C-alpha cells in the first residue's frame, strides 16, 4: 500500500459515514452510506429500499468521506474509486458497523452491503484558520429612509 492509501484509510477510520457516487439510468447520484475499513477494501452499508445498491453492484463507484463540518483547523477529504460488489459481511464486520438506523425516509431500514476494492485513492487536506469565536461587530445603523409612498391601484 502507498503512503497516500495508508493515510486515506487512517482518515476514513475517523468518521462513520460518507457518500457513494455512481450513475443510475445515465444520471449521477450520491447517497449516504455507513462504512468500515477491512483488509481487502472498504465495506459499505446502504438501505436496500432505495435501490442504489443495484446501480453500484458491478460498477465503478466513488466513495468519499471527510471532516469538513467538524470545525477542526485541519480539514480533510478522502476518496476511494473502484468497482463495487454486493457481499455478505462476517459477524465481526457486522459488529464493527454498530447499530443500524431504525428507518430511512420513513420505511424500516433494510441493510445491504457493498465492498469497494479501491483502484484510486485521493487525500486532500485544507489548513484553515480557526473559526471566529467572537461575534462579528454589529452593522452600522441603516440610514433613515424617506417617507414611504403608498400607491393604490384603482380600476
TORPA-4810 file (N, C-alpha, C, O; in nm, 3 decimals):
<nodes>
NODE_1_0.084_-0.119_0.000_0.000_0.000_0.000_0.088_0.125_0.000_0.192_0.129_0.066_X
NODE_2_0.044_0.226_-0.075_0.119_0.351_-0.081_0.096_0.431_0.048_0.004_0.403_0.124_X
NODE_3_0.181_0.529_0.068_0.165_0.618_0.184_0.031_0.689_0.179_-0.034_0.705_0.283_X
NODE_4_-0.011_0.732_0.060_-0.139_0.801_0.046_-0.256_0.707_0.081_-0.351_0.750_0.145_X
NODE_5_-0.249_0.582_0.040_-0.355_0.486_0.072_-0.362_0.461_0.222_-0.472_0.453_0.278_X
NODE_6_-0.248_0.448_0.286_-0.245_0.427_0.431_-0.304_0.548_0.502_-0.383_0.533_0.596_X
NODE_7_-0.267_0.667_0.458_-0.320_0.790_0.518_-0.472_0.799_0.497_-0.545_0.837_0.589_X
NODE_8_-0.520_0.766_0.377_-0.663_0.771_0.348_-0.740_0.675_0.438_-0.846_0.711_0.489_X
NODE_9_-0.690_0.557_0.456_-0.757_0.458_0.542_-0.759_0.506_0.687_-0.859_0.491_0.756_X
NODE_10_-0.648_0.563_0.731_-0.641_0.617_0.867_-0.746_0.727_0.887_-0.814_0.730_0.990_X
NODE_11_-0.759_0.815_0.789_-0.859_0.922_0.799_-1.001_0.866_0.791_-1.088_0.909_0.866_X
NODE_12_-1.024_0.772_0.701_-1.157_0.715_0.685_-1.205_0.649_0.814_-1.323_0.652_0.846_X
NODE_13_-1.113_0.591_0.888_-1.147_0.527_1.015_-1.195_0.628_1.120_-1.251_0.588_1.222_X
NODE_14_-1.174_0.757_1.098_-1.211_0.859_1.195_-1.357_0.902_1.187_-1.408_0.964_1.281_X
NODE_15_-1.425_0.870_1.078_-1.565_0.910_1.061_-1.648_0.787_1.022_-1.597_0.698_0.954_X
NODE_16_-1.774_0.781_1.064_-1.854_0.662_1.036_-1.930_0.664_0.903_-1.965_0.558_0.850_X
NODE_17_-1.955_0.782_0.849_-2.038_0.793_0.728_-1.965_0.868_0.618_-1.875_0.948_0.643_X
NODE_18_-2.009_0.840_0.496_-1.959_0.911_0.379_-2.066_0.907_0.272_-2.184_0.887_0.301_X
NODE_19_-2.024_0.926_0.147_-2.117_0.928_0.035_-2.062_0.843_-0.079_-1.945_0.852_-0.113_X
NODE_20_-2.150_0.761_-0.136_-2.113_0.680_-0.251_-2.177_0.745_-0.374_-2.292_0.789_-0.370_X
NODE_21_-2.100_0.751_-0.482_-2.149_0.814_-0.605_-2.126_0.722_-0.724_-2.021_0.660_-0.737_X
NODE_22_-2.226_0.715_-0.810_-2.217_0.645_-0.938_-2.330_0.700_-1.025_-2.380_0.809_-0.999_X
NODE_23_-2.369_0.626_-1.125_-2.481_0.674_-1.205_-2.588_0.565_-1.212_-2.559_0.445_-1.203_X
NODE_24_-2.711_0.611_-1.227_-2.825_0.520_-1.237_-2.911_0.572_-1.351_-2.958_0.686_-1.349_X
NODE_25_-2.933_0.487_-1.451_-3.006_0.526_-1.572_-2.947_0.652_-1.632_-3.018_0.746_-1.668_X
NODE_26_-2.813_0.653_-1.643_-2.734_0.761_-1.704_-2.739_0.892_-1.627_-2.696_0.995_-1.679_X
NODE_27_-2.790_0.891_-1.504_-2.794_1.012_-1.423_-2.708_0.991_-1.299_-2.718_0.887_-1.234_X
NODE_28_-2.623_1.088_-1.265_-2.538_1.072_-1.146_-2.622_1.081_-1.019_-2.724_1.149_-1.015_X
NODE_29_-2.577_1.011_-0.915_-2.640_1.025_-0.785_-2.536_1.006_-0.676_-2.431_0.945_-0.698_X
NODE_30_-2.567_1.059_-0.560_-2.483_1.048_-0.442_-2.574_1.003_-0.329_-2.682_1.058_-0.310_X
NODE_31_-2.530_0.902_-0.253_-2.612_0.850_-0.144_-2.527_0.835_-0.018_-2.410_0.799_-0.027_X
NODE_32_-2.585_0.861_0.098_-2.511_0.841_0.223_-2.493_0.692_0.250_-2.578_0.610_0.214_X
NODE_33_-2.381_0.659_0.314_-2.355_0.520_0.349_-2.269_0.515_0.474_-2.188_0.604_0.500_X
NODE_34_-2.287_0.411_0.551_-2.201_0.380_0.666_-2.089_0.296_0.612_-2.110_0.215_0.521_X
NODE_35_-1.968_0.313_0.665_-1.855_0.235_0.615_-1.769_0.181_0.728_-1.767_0.233_0.840_X
NODE_36_-1.698_0.075_0.694_-1.588_0.026_0.778_-1.475_-0.010_0.682_-1.498_-0.041_0.565_X
NODE_37_-1.354_-0.006_0.733_-1.237_-0.043_0.654_-1.202_-0.187_0.687_-1.192_-0.223_0.804_X
NODE_38_-1.185_-0.271_0.583_-1.148_-0.411_0.602_-1.012_-0.434_0.538_-0.957_-0.345_0.474_X
NODE_39_-0.960_-0.552_0.554_-0.829_-0.584_0.498_-0.827_-0.577_0.346_-0.722_-0.550_0.287_X
NODE_40_-0.941_-0.600_0.282_-0.942_-0.602_0.135_-1.023_-0.489_0.072_-1.060_-0.498_-0.045_X
NODE_41_-1.052_-0.384_0.148_-1.123_-0.272_0.089_-1.208_-0.198_0.189_-1.186_-0.203_0.310_X
NODE_42_-1.306_-0.130_0.136_-1.400_-0.053_0.215_-1.535_-0.121_0.203_-1.581_-0.149_0.093_X
NODE_43_-1.598_-0.147_0.316_-1.729_-0.212_0.318_-1.833_-0.106_0.352_-1.819_-0.034_0.451_X
NODE_44_-1.939_-0.098_0.271_-2.046_-0.001_0.289_-2.175_-0.068_0.330_-2.203_-0.182_0.291_X
NODE_45_-2.255_0.004_0.409_-2.389_-0.041_0.443_-2.487_0.065_0.392_-2.480_0.182_0.430_X
NODE_46_-2.577_0.021_0.305_-2.679_0.108_0.245_-2.817_0.053_0.277_-2.832_-0.060_0.324_X
NODE_47_-2.917_0.134_0.251_-3.055_0.090_0.266_-3.101_0.026_0.134_-3.100_0.091_0.029_X
NODE_48_-3.140_-0.099_0.140_-3.183_-0.174_0.022_-3.304_-0.111_-0.047_-3.316_-0.114_-0.169_X
NODE_49_-3.393_-0.054_0.032_-3.517_0.001_-0.021_-3.499_0.112_-0.123_-3.590_0.136_-0.203_X
NODE_50_-3.387_0.182_-0.122_-3.364_0.289_-0.219_-3.318_0.236_-0.354_-3.329_0.306_-0.455_X
NODE_51_-3.267_0.113_-0.357_-3.225_0.051_-0.483_-3.089_0.096_-0.534_-3.048_0.053_-0.641_X
NODE_52_-3.019_0.181_-0.461_-2.890_0.231_-0.507_-2.787_0.120_-0.520_-2.697_0.128_-0.604_X
NODE_53_-2.799_0.017_-0.437_-2.703_-0.092_-0.443_-2.703_-0.161_-0.579_-2.600_-0.210_-0.624_X
NODE_54_-2.819_-0.166_-0.646_-2.826_-0.229_-0.778_-2.744_-0.150_-0.880_-2.679_-0.209_-0.966_X
NODE_55_-2.748_-0.018_-0.871_-2.670_0.066_-0.963_-2.521_0.055_-0.933_-2.438_0.065_-1.024_X
NODE_56_-2.486_0.034_-0.807_-2.345_0.027_-0.768_-2.282_-0.108_-0.800_-2.166_-0.113_-0.840_X
NODE_57_-2.357_-0.216_-0.783_-2.302_-0.352_-0.798_-2.246_-0.373_-0.938_-2.317_-0.358_-1.038_X
NODE_58_-2.118_-0.407_-0.945_-2.051_-0.431_-1.071_-2.007_-0.305_-1.144_-1.949_-0.313_-1.252_X
NODE_59_-2.034_-0.189_-1.086_-2.000_-0.062_-1.149_-1.884_0.005_-1.077_-1.852_-0.029_-0.963_X
NODE_60_-1.823_0.099_-1.145_-1.722_0.182_-1.081_-1.794_0.287_-0.999_-1.885_0.355_-1.048_X
NODE_61_-1.754_0.300_-0.874_-1.812_0.398_-0.784_-1.702_0.481_-0.721_-1.585_0.442_-0.722_X
NODE_62_-1.740_0.593_-0.668_-1.650_0.673_-0.586_-1.711_0.680_-0.447_-1.831_0.704_-0.433_X
NODE_63_-1.631_0.660_-0.345_-1.677_0.673_-0.208_-1.593_0.781_-0.143_-1.470_0.776_-0.146_X
NODE_64_-1.660_0.878_-0.083_-1.592_0.992_-0.025_-1.639_1.013_0.118_-1.757_0.995_0.149_X
NODE_65_-1.547_1.051_0.203_-1.579_1.087_0.341_-1.487_1.202_0.380_-1.381_1.221_0.320_X
NODE_66_-1.528_1.279_0.480_-1.449_1.397_0.518_-1.484_1.440_0.659_-1.572_1.384_0.725_X
NODE_67_-1.412_1.542_0.705_-1.443_1.605_0.834_-1.472_1.754_0.813_-1.445_1.836_0.901_X
NODE_68_-1.527_1.789_0.697_-1.543_1.929_0.660_-1.636_2.009_0.751_-1.624_2.132_0.756_X
NODE_69_-1.725_1.945_0.821_-1.815_2.018_0.911_-1.774_2.003_1.057_-1.852_2.036_1.147_X
NODE_70_-1.653_1.955_1.083_-1.609_1.928_1.219_-1.565_2.052_1.295_-1.563_2.052_1.418_X
NODE_71_-1.530_2.159_1.224_-1.477_2.278_1.290_-1.329_2.268_1.320_-1.272_2.360_1.378_X
NODE_72_-1.266_2.159_1.282_-1.122_2.141_1.306_-1.042_2.235_1.217_-1.089_2.275_1.110_X
NODE_73_-0.922_2.269_1.261_-0.835_2.352_1.178_-0.780_2.273_1.061_-0.761_2.328_0.952_X
NODE_74_-0.754_2.144_1.081_-0.702_2.059_0.974_-0.818_1.981_0.915_-0.863_1.882_0.973_X
NODE_75_-0.868_2.025_0.801_-0.980_1.958_0.735_-0.925_1.864_0.630_-0.818_1.887_0.573_X
NODE_76_-0.999_1.756_0.604_-0.954_1.658_0.506_-1.072_1.595_0.434_-1.185_1.598_0.481_X
NODE_77_-1.042_1.540_0.318_-1.140_1.467_0.239_-1.066_1.352_0.172_-0.957_1.371_0.118_X
NODE_78_-1.125_1.233_0.176_-1.065_1.118_0.108_-1.166_1.063_0.009_-1.287_1.073_0.028_X
NODE_79_-1.113_1.005_-0.097_-1.200_0.942_-0.196_-1.136_0.812_-0.243_-1.017_0.807_-0.276_X
NODE_80_-1.217_0.710_-0.245_-1.178_0.579_-0.294_-1.259_0.552_-0.420_-1.381_0.564_-0.418_X
NODE_81_-1.195_0.518_-0.529_-1.264_0.486_-0.653_-1.230_0.343_-0.691_-1.113_0.305_-0.694_X
NODE_82_-1.332_0.264_-0.720_-1.312_0.125_-0.758_-1.445_0.060_-0.791_-1.549_0.124_-0.793_X
NODE_83_-1.438_-0.069_-0.817_-1.557_-0.145_-0.852_-1.625_-0.195_-0.724_-1.559_-0.240_-0.631_X
NODE_84_-1.757_-0.185_-0.722_-1.834_-0.229_-0.605_-1.898_-0.364_-0.632_-1.939_-0.393_-0.744_X
NODE_85_-1.906_-0.444_-0.528_-1.977_-0.572_-0.538_-2.058_-0.594_-0.411_-2.016_-0.555_-0.302_X
NODE_86_-2.174_-0.657_-0.426_-2.258_-0.690_-0.311_-2.193_-0.807_-0.238_-2.151_-0.905_-0.300_X
NODE_87_-2.185_-0.796_-0.106_-2.123_-0.900_-0.023_-2.208_-0.926_0.100_-2.294_-0.847_0.136_X
NODE_88_-2.181_-1.038_0.163_-2.238_-1.070_0.294_-2.127_-1.052_0.397_-2.027_-1.123_0.391_X
NODE_89_-2.142_-0.959_0.490_-2.037_-0.935_0.589_-2.027_-1.048_0.691_-2.123_-1.121_0.715_X
NODE_90_-1.910_-1.059_0.749_-1.888_-1.156_0.856_-1.953_-1.103_0.984_-1.994_-0.987_0.990_X
NODE_91_-1.962_-1.186_1.083_-2.016_-1.143_1.212_-1.935_-1.030_1.271_-1.990_-0.935_1.327_X
NODE_92_-1.803_-1.039_1.260_-1.716_-0.933_1.312_-1.738_-0.801_1.239_-1.736_-0.695_1.300_X
NODE_93_-1.758_-0.809_1.107_-1.783_-0.687_1.030_-1.918_-0.626_1.068_-1.929_-0.504_1.081_X
NODE_94_-2.019_-0.709_1.085_-2.150_-0.659_1.129_-2.139_-0.586_1.263_-2.198_-0.480_1.282_X
NODE_95_-2.061_-0.645_1.355_-2.042_-0.582_1.485_-1.970_-0.449_1.471_-2.001_-0.353_1.542_X
NODE_96_-1.873_-0.441_1.379_-1.799_-0.317_1.358_-1.888_-0.205_1.305_-1.863_-0.088_1.333_X
NODE_97_-1.990_-0.240_1.228_-2.082_-0.138_1.178_-2.162_-0.073_1.290_-2.199_0.044_1.281_X
NODE_98_-2.189_-0.149_1.396_-2.269_-0.095_1.504_-2.417_-0.095_1.468_-2.456_-0.153_1.366_X
NODE_99_-2.497_-0.031_1.551_-2.641_-0.032_1.528_-2.679_0.035_1.396_-2.618_0.134_1.355_X
NODE_100_-2.780_-0.020_1.332_-2.830_0.035_1.206_-2.935_0.142_1.236_-2.994_0.142_1.343_X
NODE_101_-2.958_0.231_1.141_-3.068_0.326_1.159_-3.201_0.251_1.172_-3.214_0.139_1.121_X
NODE_102_-3.298_0.310_1.239_-3.430_0.247_1.251_-3.508_0.257_1.121_-3.578_0.164_1.082_X
NODE_103_-3.494_0.372_1.052_-3.570_0.390_0.929_-3.496_0.483_0.834_-3.407_0.559_0.875_X
NODE_104_-3.534_0.476_0.709_-3.484_0.567_0.604_-3.606_0.619_0.531_-3.685_0.542_0.477_X
NODE_105_-3.621_0.749_0.529_-3.736_0.812_0.464_-3.869_0.750_0.509_-3.962_0.734_0.430_X
NODE_106_-3.875_0.716_0.639_-3.999_0.665_0.696_-4.022_0.516_0.681_-4.121_0.464_0.734_X
NODE_107_-3.934_0.444_0.610_-3.954_0.299_0.598_-3.845_0.227_0.677_-3.735_0.280_0.691_X
NODE_108_-3.874_0.108_0.729_-3.776_0.035_0.809_-3.645_0.012_0.732_-3.646_-0.021_0.613_X
NODE_109_-3.535_0.032_0.801_-3.404_0.014_0.739_-3.380_-0.133_0.707_-3.396_-0.219_0.794_X
NODE_110_-3.342_-0.161_0.584_-3.311_-0.296_0.537_-3.170_-0.290_0.480_-3.151_-0.238_0.369_X
NODE_111_-3.070_-0.341_0.551_-2.932_-0.323_0.507_-2.893_-0.410_0.388_-2.940_-0.522_0.371_X
NODE_112_-2.805_-0.354_0.307_-2.737_-0.427_0.201_-2.592_-0.378_0.205_-2.566_-0.262_0.236_X
NODE_113_-2.499_-0.468_0.175_-2.358_-0.437_0.193_-2.283_-0.444_0.059_-2.305_-0.535_-0.021_X
NODE_114_-2.196_-0.347_0.038_-2.113_-0.341_-0.081_-1.967_-0.333_-0.039_-1.933_-0.268_0.059_X
NODE_115_-1.882_-0.399_-0.115_-1.738_-0.388_-0.093_-1.679_-0.315_-0.212_-1.708_-0.346_-0.327_X
NODE_116_-1.595_-0.216_-0.181_-1.522_-0.144_-0.285_-1.375_-0.182_-0.271_-1.315_-0.164_-0.165_X
NODE_117_-1.320_-0.233_-0.378_-1.176_-0.256_-0.382_-1.115_-0.134_-0.448_-1.125_-0.119_-0.570_X
NODE_118_-1.053_-0.046_-0.370_-1.004_0.080_-0.427_-0.898_0.060_-0.536_-0.803_-0.017_-0.519_X
NODE_119_-0.917_0.129_-0.647_-0.818_0.134_-0.755_-0.741_0.264_-0.750_-0.622_0.270_-0.780_X
NODE_120_-0.813_0.371_-0.711_-0.753_0.503_-0.697_-0.793_0.559_-0.562_-0.907_0.545_-0.519_X
NODE_121_-0.699_0.622_-0.496_-0.724_0.682_-0.365_-0.669_0.823_-0.368_-0.556_0.846_-0.411_X
NODE_122_-0.749_0.919_-0.323_-0.700_1.056_-0.313_-0.727_1.108_-0.173_-0.827_1.074_-0.109_X
NODE_123_-0.636_1.193_-0.127_-0.649_1.261_0.001_-0.625_1.408_-0.024_-0.527_1.446_-0.088_X
NODE_124_-0.715_1.491_0.025_-0.699_1.636_0.017_-0.706_1.690_0.158_-0.793_1.651_0.236_X
NODE_125_-0.616_1.781_0.192_-0.619_1.846_0.323_-0.629_1.996_0.304_-0.576_2.052_0.208_X
NODE_126_-0.697_2.060_0.396_-0.712_2.204_0.396_-0.669_2.254_0.533_-0.724_2.213_0.635_X
NODE_127_-0.572_2.342_0.536_-0.528_2.400_0.662_-0.600_2.533_0.676_-0.566_2.630_0.608_X
NODE_128_-0.700_2.538_0.762_-0.787_2.654_0.773_-0.761_2.729_0.903_-0.724_2.668_1.004_X
NODE_129_-0.783_2.860_0.901_-0.772_2.935_1.027_-0.884_2.893_1.121_-0.989_2.846_1.076_X
NODE_130_-0.863_2.909_1.250_-0.970_2.871_1.344_-1.094_2.956_1.319_-1.086_3.071_1.276_X
NODE_131_-1.208_2.896_1.348_-1.335_2.967_1.334_-1.336_3.086_1.431_-1.277_3.080_1.539_X
NODE_132_-1.403_3.192_1.391_-1.415_3.310_1.476_-1.493_3.272_1.601_-1.601_3.212_1.591_X
NODE_133_-1.440_3.306_1.717_-1.508_3.269_1.841_-1.588_3.386_1.899_-1.669_3.366_1.989_X
NODE_134_-1.565_3.505_1.849_-1.643_3.618_1.897_-1.739_3.661_1.788_-1.716_3.637_1.670_X
NODE_135_-1.845_3.722_1.829_-1.946_3.767_1.733_-1.889_3.880_1.649_-1.813_3.963_1.699_X
NODE_136_-1.924_3.884_1.522_-1.877_3.994_1.437_-1.937_4.126_1.486_-2.042_4.126_1.550_X
NODE_137_-1.870_4.238_1.457_-1.925_4.366_1.503_-2.064_4.389_1.442_-2.094_4.346_1.331_X
NODE_138_-2.146_4.458_1.520_-2.282_4.488_1.474_-2.274_4.584_1.356_-2.191_4.674_1.354_X
NODE_139_-2.360_4.563_1.257_-2.357_4.654_1.142_-2.399_4.795_1.185_-2.473_4.813_1.281_X
NODE_140_-2.349_4.894_1.112_-2.385_5.032_1.141_-2.535_5.049_1.118_-2.597_4.979_1.038_X
NODE_141_-2.590_5.143_1.189_-2.734_5.168_1.175_-2.763_5.210_1.032_-2.689_5.287_0.972_X
NODE_142_-2.872_5.157_0.980_-2.910_5.191_0.843_-2.956_5.336_0.837_-3.018_5.386_0.931_X
NODE_143_-2.923_5.405_0.727_-2.969_5.544_0.716_-3.121_5.550_0.715_-3.189_5.457_0.670_X
NODE_144_-3.172_5.660_0.765_-3.318_5.676_0.769_-3.372_5.677_0.627_-3.315_5.738_0.537_X
NODE_145_-3.482_5.608_0.608_-3.544_5.603_0.475_-3.642_5.719_0.461_-3.704_5.762_0.558_X
NODE_146_-3.655_5.768_0.339_-3.755_5.872_0.321_-3.894_5.815_0.344_-3.914_5.693_0.338_X
NODE_147_-3.987_5.900_0.368_-4.124_5.857_0.392_-4.171_5.772_0.275_-4.146_5.804_0.159_X
NODE_148_-4.239_5.663_0.307_-4.285_5.573_0.203_-4.411_5.626_0.139_-4.496_5.686_0.205_X
NODE_149_-4.422_5.602_0.010_-4.544_5.637_-0.061_-4.625_5.510_-0.077_-4.570_5.404_-0.104_X
NODE_150_-4.751_5.520_-0.063_-4.839_5.406_-0.084_-4.915_5.429_-0.212_-4.990_5.526_-0.224_X
NODE_151_-4.898_5.342_-0.306_-4.968_5.354_-0.433_-5.087_5.262_-0.431_-5.078_5.147_-0.390_X
NODE_152_-5.197_5.313_-0.475_-5.319_5.233_-0.478_-5.363_5.222_-0.623_-5.366_5.321_-0.697_X
NODE_153_-5.397_5.105_-0.661_-5.446_5.084_-0.797_-5.597_5.091_-0.794_-5.663_5.020_-0.718_X
NODE_154_-5.649_5.175_-0.877_-5.794_5.188_-0.886_-5.836_5.145_-1.023_-5.784_5.195_-1.123_X
NODE_155_-5.929_5.052_-1.030_-5.972_5.005_-1.162_-6.089_5.085_-1.212_-6.139_5.059_-1.322_X
</nodes>
